[in-house]
């Protein structure tokens, strides 16, 4: 038996949001009996075939396969968040200075520090009408400070802990799973928040695709499944 016009409308509406009950209502069935009608329609072989054919047509139009979708889920589920955002310990100014004294980036930075010290001493001397008495910074720690270096375990200042730094990778250059895990940036009163896709949900989708769950199809179009943690 061919599909009726209302059956076809139900299929069309169901494909909008996969909500069977609401699709039945939008197709013209009574809201009071929509749940029962939806159950009957979804058990209709012709309706099932029409839904499957429409979904296959959609997939073909965008050249997407179930394997491609599962691969994307798997990439998200197995991505390492540290490839996107991570905390790290960086060397302090005393970690690698000579005899653990303050280390400068280069001579230019040291010269700028000397100038600031002299300017401050001169301003204080004028204020108090006395000779200039400047205390200049020491350069005994040497030059070549690298903030990205690892902390020195015997540093007397930071005790080998360095200082904590939050690092976000350049999202334009993300590779592998991190590229798919990344979902955007939010700015709020606390600063910048890196948004990531739900890795547990992606893993559940992979498990469901491989038949690891016994899913129950609800009329709302949702799937009621056991929690993934129960399988571990």
N, C-alpha and C positions, 0 to 999 in steps of 0.2 A: 504494500500500500504506500502510495506517494505521500509526502509530507503535505499537510494542509498549510494554508497561508499563515494561520496562527502558530503552527509548529515552526515554520520558517522564521517568523518574527521572534519566537522564543529563542531559537538558535542564535539569531543576530544579537539579541539583547544579552544573552548569556555570555557571549564572547567579549562583551564590554568590560565586565568586572568579575566574571565567573561566579556570580551570586545567583544561584538558581531561583530562590524564592523571589527576589526582586525582579529577576528577568521575567518570571511568570506574571507578576503584577504589571510590568511595563508592556507585556505582550497582550494584556487585556483580560487576564484571569482575575477573579475576585480575590481581594486581599485576604478574605476569610479562609479561602480554600487554597491559596497560592502554594502553601507548603506541600500539601498533598498533591496538587497538580504538578509541582516541580519534581517531586519524587517520581511520579508516573512518567513524566516526560523524559527524565534522565535514564529511566529504565527501558525506554523505547529504543529498539535497535536502530531504526531509521534516524532518530534524533541523534543518537550517539555517533552514527556514521557521518551525519552532516556536520556535527561539531568537530569531529576528527579531521574531516576533509577541509573544513575552513581553517583549522589550526595549521594543517600541513601546507595549505596555500599561503598562509601568512608567512610561515617559516621559509618557504621557497622564495617568496618575494624579497625577503631581506637576506637570502642565502645563508640561513642559520640552521644548524643541526643540533640535535640533542647532545651530541658529543662536544660540540663547541660550547654549549651552555654549561655542561658539567665541567669542562676544562676551566672555564672562567670561575665557577664556584670553587674548584679545587685550588686555583691560583690564589684566590682570596683567603680560603681556609688555611692554606699552608704558608702564607706570606709572613715574613718576619717583621713585626712592627718596628724593630730597631733599625731597619733599613729606611724607615720614614722619619722617625723621631726617637731620640734617645738622650739620656743624661750621660755625662762623662766627667772625669776628673782631670783637670788641667794643671800644669805646673804653676806655682806661685813665683814671684819675683826672686825669691831667695833659693829656690830649689837647685838651680844649676849655676848660680853665681859663684865666683871664686871664693872659696872658703865659706860658701853659703851667705855671702853678702848680697845686697840689693843689686840686681843685674839690669842693665839698660838695654833697650832695643838696639840703639846705635849712638854714635857720637852726636848726631843732630838732636836726639831726644835729651841727651845729657846737657847739651849746650842750652836748650830751651829751659831746662830745670834750673840751671845756673842763673840764667837771665831773670827768671821769675823770683829767685831768691834774692838777687841783687836789687831788683825793682822794689821788692817788699821791704828790704833793709833800708833802702834810700827813702822810701815813703815814711817809715817809722822814724828815721833820723830827722827828717824835716819836721815831723809832727812834734818831736821832743827836743828839737834844736840841739842835736848832738852829732858827733861824727858817725859816719856809716860803720856799722859793725855787723857784717854779713856772715852768716854761717852757711857755707856752700855744701851742697850734697856731695857725698863721696862717690868716686867712680871705681873704688877698689873691687867691686863685684864684677867688673868687666862689662862687655857688650855681647849682644847676640841672643837676648831673651826671646824664647819661642813659646808663646802661650799654649800652643797645641802639644807641647812635649809632655811626656808622662811626669807626674810628680816624683821627686827624688825621695826614696824611702827614709833617708837619714836627714831630711831637711828639718832644722830646728824650729823653723817658723810655722810650717803647716803640718809638721810631724808625718810627712809622707802622704797626706790626704789631698794636697793641692786645693783647688776650689771647684765647687760644683758648677757645671755649665749645662744648660738645656740647649740641645742642638736639633734644628729642623732641617732636613735635607732640602736642597733646591728641587721643588716638586716638578719643575720642567724637565729634570734629568732622571726621574725615577725609572728604574728598570725592573723587569720580572714581576713578582707578586706584589711588590710595594706599589707599583703603578696602578694596579687594580684595587688594592686595599685602600688607597687614598680616595677620600670622598669630598674633599674641599676644606676650606678654612672658614672659621667663624671668629668674629671679633666681639668681645663682650667686655664688661667692666673689669674683668680680671686679666684681660689681655687677649692673646690669640689662642684659639683652640683648633687643633688639627682633628678633623672629622674622619673616621675610618668606617668602612663597611663592617657589618657584624660577621666576624669570623666563625662564631659558633653556628649561626644561622646558615652560613654557606656550607659548613661541614654537614649539617643536618640535611641540606638539600642534596649533597653528594650521596649521603647514606640512603636517602629516600630513593634517589635515582637508581641506586644499585640494589634496591629491594631489601635493605637492612631493617626497614620499618614495616609494620603491618598497619597501613594507613586506613583510616575510616573517613569516607567522603561525606561531609555534612552538607545539608541543603544550602547553607550560607555560602558554600563554595570554598570554605576553609578546610584544612586537614588537621585532624586530631591525631597526634602521634605521641609515642613514648618519648621521654626526654632523652637526649643523646647521652647525658651522663649515666643513664641507666644501663647503657651498653658497655660502659668502661669499667 
